[in-house]
Amino acid sequence: MAKIKLIGEQQNLELDFGCRPLQTVAKVFNLRNLVVHPKAELAEGDYASVESLPRPVWEASSTIQLANRAIEDFGKLIFTEFGGLDIEKQEIHA
């Protein structure tokens, strides 16, 4: 996120991480950090098999909707906000 803030400063842009597209960027970076730097999660209860364990936070957060939103918002950020270009919307289909 520091690099995005630096680019924003260099381009004299006011960056608001509380709304799109930067809100999505923050979610994706958080998801990335959960996958790359995992922490043990304690599953309480009586589980008969691995399949019955609750899904990890990162897995439950990995959705097609987030992927499509990320494609749209990263495109806006890179090409429109920072590059001044117009882009076409791309989607992932399950």
N, CA, C and O atoms as a printed pandas DataFrame, in Angstrom:
     atom_number atom_name residue_name chain_id  residue_number  x_coord  y_coord  z_coord
0              1         N          MET        A               1    0.816   -1.177    0.000
1              2        CA          MET        A               1    0.000    0.000    0.000
2              3         C          MET        A               1    0.869    1.254    0.000
3              4         O          MET        A               1    0.454    2.301   -0.496
4              5         N          ALA        A               2    2.055    1.149    0.547
5              6        CA          ALA        A               2    2.946    2.309    0.596
6              7         C          ALA        A               2    3.312    2.780   -0.812
7              8         O          ALA        A               2    3.437    3.980   -1.056
8              9         N          LYS        A               3    3.482    1.836   -1.732
9             10        CA          LYS        A               3    3.828    2.207   -3.107
10            11         C          LYS        A               3    2.676    2.940   -3.786
11            12         O          LYS        A               3    2.896    3.890   -4.536
12            13         N          ILE        A               4    1.468    2.505   -3.528
13            14        CA          ILE        A               4    0.299    3.177   -4.104
14            15         C          ILE        A               4    0.196    4.591   -3.537
15            16         O          ILE        A               4   -0.087    5.537   -4.273
16            17         N          LYS        A               5    0.423    4.737   -2.235
17            18        CA          LYS        A               5    0.399    6.066   -1.626
18            19         C          LYS        A               5    1.484    6.958   -2.235
19            20         O          LYS        A               5    1.251    8.142   -2.477
20            21         N          LEU        A               6    2.660    6.395   -2.479
21            22        CA          LEU        A               6    3.754    7.151   -3.090
22            23         C          LEU        A               6    3.393    7.612   -4.498
23            24         O          LEU        A               6    3.644    8.761   -4.861
24            25         N          ILE        A               7    2.808    6.721   -5.289
25            26        CA          ILE        A               7    2.375    7.087   -6.648
26            27         C          ILE        A               7    1.341    8.203   -6.577
27            28         O          ILE        A               7    1.404    9.161   -7.348
28            29         N          GLY        A               8    0.399    8.082   -5.663
29            30        CA          GLY        A               8   -0.619    9.114   -5.492
30            31         C          GLY        A               8   -0.014   10.462   -5.142
31            32         O          GLY        A               8   -0.430   11.495   -5.668
32            33         N          GLU        A               9    0.970   10.445   -4.252
33            34        CA          GLU        A               9    1.647   11.697   -3.882
34            35         C          GLU        A               9    2.377   12.295   -5.081
35            36         O          GLU        A               9    2.318   13.503   -5.311
36            37         N          GLN        A              10    3.067   11.443   -5.846
37            38        CA          GLN        A              10    3.819   11.931   -7.005
38            39         C          GLN        A              10    2.895   12.469   -8.089
39            40         O          GLN        A              10    3.282   13.365   -8.840
40            41         N          GLN        A              11    1.676   11.933   -8.180
41            42        CA          GLN        A              11    0.712   12.372   -9.190
42            43         C          GLN        A              11   -0.235   13.450   -8.646
43            44         O          GLN        A              11   -1.161   13.875   -9.336
44            45         N          ASN        A              12    0.004   13.886   -7.406
45            46        CA          ASN        A              12   -0.855   14.875   -6.747
46            47         C          ASN        A              12   -2.318   14.432   -6.710
47            48         O          ASN        A              12   -3.222   15.218   -6.995
48            49         N          LEU        A              13   -2.540   13.164   -6.356
49            50        CA          LEU        A              13   -3.892   12.619   -6.262
50            51         C          LEU        A              13   -4.274   12.455   -4.796
51            52         O          LEU        A              13   -3.450   12.053   -3.974
52            53         N          GLU        A              14   -5.518   12.764   -4.476
53            54        CA          GLU        A              14   -6.042   12.481   -3.147
54            55         C          GLU        A              14   -6.556   11.051   -3.159
55            56         O          GLU        A              14   -7.493   10.732   -3.890
56            57         N          LEU        A              15   -5.950   10.192   -2.357
57            58        CA          LEU        A              15   -6.322    8.785   -2.334
58            59         C          LEU        A              15   -7.212    8.506   -1.127
59            60         O          LEU        A              15   -6.850    8.815    0.008
60            61         N          ASP        A              16   -8.365    7.927   -1.381
61            62        CA          ASP        A              16   -9.314    7.580   -0.328
62            63         C          ASP        A              16   -9.460    6.060   -0.290
63            64         O          ASP        A              16  -10.126    5.474   -1.143
64            65         N          PHE        A              17   -8.835    5.425    0.704
65            66        CA          PHE        A              17   -8.891    3.969    0.822
66            67         C          PHE        A              17  -10.208    3.489    1.429
67            68         O          PHE        A              17  -10.384    2.292    1.657
68            69         N          GLY        A              18  -11.125    4.405    1.690
69            70        CA          GLY        A              18  -12.424    4.045    2.238
70            71         C          GLY        A              18  -13.493    3.826    1.177
71            72         O          GLY        A              18  -14.613    3.425    1.496
72            73         N          CYS        A              19  -13.154    4.089   -0.095
73            74        CA          CYS        A              19  -14.124    3.858   -1.166
74            75         C          CYS        A              19  -13.400    3.303   -2.394
75            76         O          CYS        A              19  -12.172    3.328   -2.481
76            77         N          ARG        A              20  -14.196    2.804   -3.335
77            78        CA          ARG        A              20  -13.641    2.207   -4.542
78            79         C          ARG        A              20  -12.950    3.265   -5.384
79            80         O          ARG        A              20  -13.391    4.414   -5.391
80            81         N          PRO        A              21  -11.893    2.922   -6.087
81            82        CA          PRO        A              21  -11.296    1.607   -6.279
82            83         C          PRO        A              21  -10.291    1.204   -5.203
83            84         O          PRO        A              21   -9.929    0.031   -5.111
84            85         N          LEU        A              22   -9.832    2.160   -4.385
85            86        CA          LEU        A              22   -8.788    1.830   -3.410
86            87         C          LEU        A              22   -9.277    0.925   -2.286
87            88         O          LEU        A              22   -8.475    0.207   -1.689
88            89         N          GLN        A              23  -10.559    0.941   -1.986
89            90        CA          GLN        A              23  -11.117    0.030   -0.991
90            91         C          GLN        A              23  -10.917   -1.422   -1.441
91            92         O          GLN        A              23  -10.573   -2.286   -0.635
92            93         N          THR        A              24  -11.136   -1.678   -2.725
93            94        CA          THR        A              24  -10.939   -3.020   -3.274
94            95         C          THR        A              24   -9.467   -3.402   -3.244
95            96         O          THR        A              24   -9.124   -4.536   -2.908
96            97         N          VAL        A              25   -8.599   -2.463   -3.592
97            98        CA          VAL        A              25   -7.153   -2.722   -3.562
98            99         C          VAL        A              25   -6.740   -3.138   -2.155
99           100         O          VAL        A              25   -5.983   -4.095   -1.993
100          101         N          ALA        A              26   -7.222   -2.439   -1.147
101          102        CA          ALA        A              26   -6.890   -2.781    0.235
102          103         C          ALA        A              26   -7.383   -4.185    0.591
103          104         O          ALA        A              26   -6.673   -4.939    1.257
104          105         N          LYS        A              27   -8.610   -4.543    0.146
105          106        CA          LYS        A              27   -9.142   -5.891    0.408
106          107         C          LYS        A              27   -8.279   -6.966   -0.241
107          108         O          LYS        A              27   -7.997   -7.997    0.368
108          109         N          VAL        A              28   -7.861   -6.719   -1.481
109          110        CA          VAL        A              28   -7.044   -7.702   -2.196
110          111         C          VAL        A              28   -5.676   -7.855   -1.539
111          112         O          VAL        A              28   -5.178   -8.973   -1.406
112          113         N          PHE        A              29   -5.067   -6.755   -1.131
113          114        CA          PHE        A              29   -3.781   -6.844   -0.446
114          115         C          PHE        A              29   -3.927   -7.557    0.893
115          116         O          PHE        A              29   -3.049   -8.331    1.272
116          117         N          ASN        A              30   -5.014   -7.312    1.614
117          118        CA          ASN        A              30   -5.263   -8.010    2.866
118          119         C          ASN        A              30   -5.427   -9.514    2.620
119          120         O          ASN        A              30   -4.874  -10.333    3.355
120          121         N          LEU        A              31   -6.186   -9.866    1.588
121          122        CA          LEU        A              31   -6.374  -11.271    1.231
122          123         C          LEU        A              31   -5.041  -11.910    0.867
123          124         O          LEU        A              31   -4.742  -13.028    1.287
124          125         N          ARG        A              32   -4.247  -11.192    0.085
125          126        CA          ARG        A              32   -2.913  -11.683   -0.294
126          127         C          ARG        A              32   -2.066  -11.944    0.952
127          128         O          ARG        A              32   -1.390  -12.970    1.035
128          129         N          ASN        A              33   -2.098  -11.032    1.913
129          130        CA          ASN        A              33   -1.313  -11.207    3.132
130          131         C          ASN        A              33   -1.790  -12.390    3.963
131          132         O          ASN        A              33   -0.980  -13.071    4.591
132          133         N          LEU        A              34   -3.109  -12.645    3.974
133          134        CA          LEU        A              34   -3.626  -13.814    4.688
134          135         C          LEU        A              34   -3.126  -15.116    4.073
135          136         O          LEU        A              34   -2.875  -16.085    4.789
136          137         N          VAL        A              35   -2.980  -15.142    2.743
137          138        CA          VAL        A              35   -2.527  -16.349    2.051
138          139         C          VAL        A              35   -1.010  -16.520    2.194
139          140         O          VAL        A              35   -0.527  -17.622    2.454
140          141         N          VAL        A              36   -0.275  -15.441    2.024
141          142        CA          VAL        A              36    1.184  -15.509    2.014
142          143         C          VAL        A              36    1.772  -15.618    3.419
143          144         O          VAL        A              36    2.811  -16.250    3.609
144          145         N          HIS        A              37    1.120  -15.012    4.392
145          146        CA          HIS        A              37    1.600  -15.023    5.775
146          147         C          HIS        A              37    0.527  -15.618    6.685
147          148         O          HIS        A              37   -0.049  -14.912    7.513
148          149         N          PRO        A              38    0.255  -16.929    6.529
149          150        CA          PRO        A              38   -0.860  -17.521    7.286
150          151         C          PRO        A              38   -0.583  -17.588    8.788
151          152         O          PRO        A              38    0.559  -17.707    9.233
152          153         N          LYS        A              39   -1.648  -17.509    9.531
153          154        CA          LYS        A              39   -1.590  -17.686   10.979
154          155         C          LYS        A              39   -2.507  -18.857   11.311
155          156         O          LYS        A              39   -3.552  -19.048   10.688
156          157         N          ALA        A              40   -2.097  -19.625   12.292
157          158        CA          ALA        A              40   -2.905  -20.772   12.707
158          159         C          ALA        A              40   -4.250  -20.295   13.239
159          160         O          ALA        A              40   -4.326  -19.320   13.986
160          161         N          GLU        A              41   -5.298  -20.990   12.847
161          162        CA          GLU        A              41   -6.638  -20.678   13.335
162          163         C          GLU        A              41   -7.123  -21.854   14.177
163          164         O          GLU        A              41   -7.020  -23.006   13.756
164          165         N          LEU        A              42   -7.643  -21.569   15.347
165          166        CA          LEU        A              42   -8.153  -22.609   16.227
166          167         C          LEU        A              42   -9.601  -22.911   15.869
167          168         O          LEU        A              42  -10.463  -22.033   15.914
168          169         N          ALA        A              43   -9.852  -24.155   15.515
169          170        CA          ALA        A              43  -11.215  -24.591   15.188
170          171         C          ALA        A              43  -11.777  -25.288   16.417
171          172         O          ALA        A              43  -11.346  -26.381   16.784
172          173         N          GLU        A              44  -12.744  -24.639   17.043
173          174        CA          GLU        A              44  -13.353  -25.222   18.230
174          175         C          GLU        A              44  -14.518  -26.107   17.839
175          176         O          GLU        A              44  -15.246  -25.803   16.894
176          177         N          GLY        A              45  -14.695  -27.189   18.555
177          178        CA          GLY        A              45  -15.803  -28.090   18.277
178          179         C          GLY        A              45  -15.301  -29.502   18.026
179          180         O          GLY        A              45  -14.106  -29.784   18.119
180          181         N          ASP        A              46  -16.231  -30.373   17.709
181          182        CA          ASP        A              46  -15.917  -31.772   17.455
182          183         C          ASP        A              46  -16.086  -32.030   15.959
183          184         O          ASP        A              46  -17.212  -32.082   15.463
184          185         N          TYR        A              47  -14.991  -32.189   15.249
185          186        CA          TYR        A              47  -15.035  -32.369   13.800
186          187         C          TYR        A              47  -14.620  -33.794   13.455
187          188         O          TYR        A              47  -13.550  -34.259   13.848
188          189         N          ALA        A              48  -15.478  -34.467   12.719
189          190        CA          ALA        A              48  -15.246  -35.865   12.373
190          191         C          ALA        A              48  -14.245  -36.029   11.239
191          192         O          ALA        A              48  -13.599  -37.071   11.123
192          193         N          SER        A              49  -14.112  -35.001   10.398
193          194        CA          SER        A              49  -13.198  -35.099    9.259
194          195         C          SER        A              49  -12.671  -33.717    8.895
195          196         O          SER        A              49  -13.200  -32.703    9.350
196          197         N          VAL        A              50  -11.648  -33.684    8.090
197          198        CA          VAL        A              50  -11.064  -32.427    7.627
198          199         C          VAL        A              50  -12.101  -31.625    6.846
199          200         O          VAL        A              50  -12.142  -30.399    6.950
200          201         N          GLU        A              51  -12.937  -32.306    6.068
201          202        CA          GLU        A              51  -13.957  -31.626    5.261
202          203         C          GLU        A              51  -14.972  -30.869    6.113
203          204         O          GLU        A              51  -15.578  -29.907    5.641
204          205         N          SER        A              52  -15.162  -31.293    7.360
205          206        CA          SER        A              52  -16.154  -30.645    8.205
206          207         C          SER        A              52  -15.594  -29.431    8.961
207          208         O          SER        A              52  -16.341  -28.734    9.648
208          209         N          LEU        A              53  -14.291  -29.177    8.840
209          210        CA          LEU        A              53  -13.698  -28.000    9.485
210          211         C          LEU        A              53  -14.202  -26.724    8.826
211          212         O          LEU        A              53  -14.511  -26.725    7.635
212          213         N          PRO        A              54  -14.287  -25.633    9.587
213          214        CA          PRO        A              54  -14.691  -24.364    8.977
214          215         C          PRO        A              54  -13.647  -23.898    7.961
215          216         O          PRO        A              54  -12.456  -24.176    8.105
216          217         N          ARG        A              55  -14.112  -23.189    6.938
217          218        CA          ARG        A              55  -13.198  -22.682    5.913
218          219         C          ARG        A              55  -12.327  -21.571    6.495
219          220         O          ARG        A              55  -12.808  -20.765    7.291
220          221         N          PRO        A              56  -11.055  -21.518    6.109
221          222        CA          PRO        A              56  -10.200  -20.417    6.566
222          223         C          PRO        A              56  -10.744  -19.076    6.059
223          224         O          PRO        A              56  -11.464  -19.030    5.062
224          225         N          VAL        A              57  -10.400  -18.005    6.741
225          226        CA          VAL        A              57  -10.870  -16.671    6.380
226          227         C          VAL        A              57  -10.501  -16.339    4.939
227          228         O          VAL        A              57  -11.329  -15.816    4.193
228          229         N          TRP        A              58   -9.255  -16.641    4.536
229          230        CA          TRP        A              58   -8.826  -16.291    3.178
230          231         C          TRP        A              58   -9.638  -17.029    2.134
231          232         O          TRP        A              58   -9.954  -16.471    1.084
232          233         N          GLU        A              59   -9.984  -18.292    2.414
233          234        CA          GLU        A              59  -10.743  -19.085    1.446
234          235         C          GLU        A              59  -12.176  -18.558    1.326
235          236         O          GLU        A              59  -12.721  -18.467    0.226
236          237         N          ALA        A              60  -12.769  -18.220    2.450
237          238        CA          ALA        A              60  -14.128  -17.701    2.435
238          239         C          ALA        A              60  -14.191  -16.334    1.753
239          240         O          ALA        A              60  -15.231  -15.955    1.215
240          241         N          SER        A              61  -13.079  -15.594    1.775
241          242        CA          SER        A              61  -13.034  -14.257    1.162
242          243         C          SER        A              61  -12.717  -14.296   -0.322
243          244         O          SER        A              61  -12.899  -13.295   -1.016
244          245         N          SER        A              62  -12.249  -15.425   -0.821
245          246        CA          SER        A              62  -11.870  -15.546   -2.233
246          247         C          SER        A              62  -13.109  -15.878   -3.056
247          248         O          SER        A              62  -13.518  -17.036   -3.134
248          249         N          THR        A              63  -13.696  -14.868   -3.660
249          250        CA          THR        A              63  -14.923  -15.063   -4.421
250          251         C          THR        A              63  -14.764  -14.540   -5.845
251          252         O          THR        A              63  -13.901  -13.706   -6.120
252          253         N          ILE        A              64  -15.596  -15.034   -6.731
253          254        CA          ILE        A              64  -15.631  -14.531   -8.106
254          255         C          ILE        A              64  -16.014  -13.054   -8.103
255          256         O          ILE        A              64  -15.496  -12.271   -8.898
256          257         N          GLN        A              65  -16.921  -12.681   -7.208
257          258        CA          GLN        A              65  -17.348  -11.283   -7.138
258          259         C          GLN        A              65  -16.173  -10.370   -6.784
259          260         O          GLN        A              65  -16.021   -9.299   -7.372
260          261         N          LEU        A              66  -15.342  -10.790   -5.825
261          262        CA          LEU        A              66  -14.176   -9.985   -5.464
262          263         C          LEU        A              66  -13.185   -9.937   -6.621
263          264         O          LEU        A              66  -12.594   -8.890   -6.884
264          265         N          ALA        A              67  -12.999  -11.053   -7.314
265          266        CA          ALA        A              67  -12.082  -11.077   -8.460
266          267         C          ALA        A              67  -12.547  -10.116   -9.548
267          268         O          ALA        A              67  -11.741   -9.358  -10.088
268          269         N          ASN        A              68  -13.832  -10.137   -9.876
269          270        CA          ASN        A              68  -14.369   -9.225  -10.893
270          271         C          ASN        A              68  -14.273   -7.765  -10.454
271          272         O          ASN        A              68  -13.933   -6.887  -11.247
272          273         N          ARG        A              69  -14.574   -7.524   -9.197
273          274        CA          ARG        A              69  -14.460   -6.162   -8.674
274          275         C          ARG        A              69  -13.002   -5.702   -8.708
275          276         O          ARG        A              69  -12.721   -4.545   -9.021
276          277         N          ALA        A              70  -12.075   -6.608   -8.385
277          278        CA          ALA        A              70  -10.651   -6.272   -8.409
278          279         C          ALA        A              70  -10.183   -5.950   -9.827
279          280         O          ALA        A              70   -9.433   -4.995  -10.030
280          281         N          ILE        A              71  -10.618   -6.736  -10.803
281          282        CA          ILE        A              71  -10.245   -6.467  -12.192
282          283         C          ILE        A              71  -10.719   -5.077  -12.595
283          284         O          ILE        A              71   -9.960   -4.298  -13.170
284          285         N          GLU        A              72  -11.969   -4.773  -12.293
285          286        CA          GLU        A              72  -12.538   -3.471  -12.647
286          287         C          GLU        A              72  -11.816   -2.332  -11.909
287          288         O          GLU        A              72  -11.432   -1.335  -12.520
288          289         N          ASP        A              73  -11.640   -2.493  -10.601
289          290        CA          ASP        A              73  -11.071   -1.408   -9.806
290          291         C          ASP        A              73   -9.571   -1.226  -10.024
291          292         O          ASP        A              73   -9.087   -0.095  -10.050
292          293         N          PHE        A              74   -8.823   -2.330  -10.180
293          294        CA          PHE        A              74   -7.398   -2.183  -10.485
294          295         C          PHE        A              74   -7.229   -1.525  -11.842
295          296         O          PHE        A              74   -6.330   -0.705  -12.029
296          297         N          GLY        A              75   -8.086   -1.878  -12.791
297          298        CA          GLY        A              75   -8.040   -1.245  -14.106
298          299         C          GLY        A              75   -8.298    0.243  -14.018
299          300         O          GLY        A              75   -7.594    1.040  -14.637
300          301         N          LYS        A              76   -9.312    0.621  -13.246
301          302        CA          LYS        A              76   -9.609    2.041  -13.048
302          303         C          LYS        A              76   -8.417    2.756  -12.429
303          304         O          LYS        A              76   -8.024    3.841  -12.859
304          305         N          LEU        A              77   -7.861    2.131  -11.426
305          306        CA          LEU        A              77   -6.755    2.745  -10.709
306          307         C          LEU        A              77   -5.527    2.911  -11.599
307          308         O          LEU        A              77   -4.943    3.992  -11.666
308          309         N          ILE        A              78   -5.144    1.848  -12.272
309          310        CA          ILE        A              78   -3.922    1.870  -13.081
310          311         C          ILE        A              78   -4.082    2.703  -14.335
311          312         O          ILE        A              78   -3.244    3.555  -14.629
312          313         N          PHE        A              79   -5.155    2.463  -15.077
313          314        CA          PHE        A              79   -5.282    3.100  -16.379
314          315         C          PHE        A              79   -5.976    4.454  -16.333
315          316         O          PHE        A              79   -5.603    5.361  -17.076
316          317         N          THR        A              80   -6.967    4.604  -15.485
317          318        CA          THR        A              80   -7.732    5.844  -15.461
318          319         C          THR        A              80   -7.156    6.836  -14.449
319          320         O          THR        A              80   -6.812    7.962  -14.808
320          321         N          GLU        A              81   -7.050    6.417  -13.192
321          322        CA          GLU        A              81   -6.577    7.324  -12.145
322          323         C          GLU        A              81   -5.114    7.715  -12.345
323          324         O          GLU        A              81   -4.771    8.896  -12.277
324          325         N          PHE        A              82   -4.245    6.719  -12.593
325          326        CA          PHE        A              82   -2.821    7.001  -12.689
326          327         C          PHE        A              82   -2.347    7.206  -14.124
327          328         O          PHE        A              82   -1.330    7.861  -14.351
328          329         N          GLY        A              83   -3.077    6.652  -15.098
329          330        CA          GLY        A              83   -2.584    6.716  -16.464
330          331         C          GLY        A              83   -3.401    7.566  -17.412
331          332         O          GLY        A              83   -2.934    7.896  -18.502
332          333         N          GLY        A              84   -4.609    7.927  -17.021
333          334        CA          GLY        A              84   -5.448    8.762  -17.867
334          335         C          GLY        A              84   -5.989    8.052  -19.098
335          336         O          GLY        A              84   -6.340    8.709  -20.078
336          337         N          LEU        A              85   -6.065    6.715  -19.073
337          338        CA          LEU        A              85   -6.551    5.950  -20.216
338          339         C          LEU        A              85   -7.947    5.413  -19.952
339          340         O          LEU        A              85   -8.383    5.342  -18.803
340          341         N          ASP        A              86   -8.654    5.032  -21.021
341          342        CA          ASP        A              86   -9.963    4.413  -20.904
342          343         C          ASP        A              86   -9.794    2.915  -21.127
343          344         O          ASP        A              86   -9.043    2.515  -22.017
344          345         N          ILE        A              87  -10.471    2.075  -20.345
345          346        CA          ILE        A              87  -10.336    0.629  -20.472
346          347         C          ILE        A              87  -11.686   -0.028  -20.621
347          348         O          ILE        A              87  -12.715    0.552  -20.272
348          349         N          GLU        A              88  -11.680   -1.253  -21.147
349          350        CA          GLU        A              88  -12.904   -2.050  -21.241
350          351         C          GLU        A              88  -13.029   -2.901  -19.992
351          352         O          GLU        A              88  -12.027   -3.285  -19.388
352          353         N          LYS        A              89  -14.265   -3.195  -19.606
353          354        CA          LYS        A              89  -14.514   -4.022  -18.427
354          355         C          LYS        A              89  -14.255   -5.489  -18.781
355          356         O          LYS        A              89  -14.721   -5.976  -19.812
356          357         N          GLN        A              90  -13.510   -6.188  -17.921
357          358        CA          GLN        A              90  -13.228   -7.610  -18.081
358          359         C          GLN        A              90  -13.858   -8.335  -16.908
359          360         O          GLN        A              90  -13.903   -7.799  -15.800
360          361         N          GLU        A              91  -14.346   -9.547  -17.135
361          362        CA          GLU        A              91  -14.932  -10.335  -16.049
362          363         C          GLU        A              91  -14.413  -11.763  -16.076
363          364         O          GLU        A              91  -14.017  -12.276  -17.123
364          365         N          ILE        A              92  -14.420  -12.394  -14.916
365          366        CA          ILE        A              92  -14.109  -13.802  -14.796
366          367         C          ILE        A              92  -15.429  -14.538  -14.607
367          368         O          ILE        A              92  -16.286  -14.094  -13.842
368          369         N          HIS        A              93  -15.593  -15.645  -15.290
369          370        CA          HIS        A              93  -16.804  -16.455  -15.140
370          371         C          HIS        A              93  -16.436  -17.810  -14.579
371          372         O          HIS        A              93  -15.454  -18.419  -15.004
372          373         N          ALA        A              94  -17.214  -18.281  -13.632
373          374        CA          ALA        A              94  -16.945  -19.576  -13.000
374          375         C          ALA        A              94  -17.306  -20.716  -13.939
375          376         O          ALA        A              94  -17.148  -21.884  -13.581
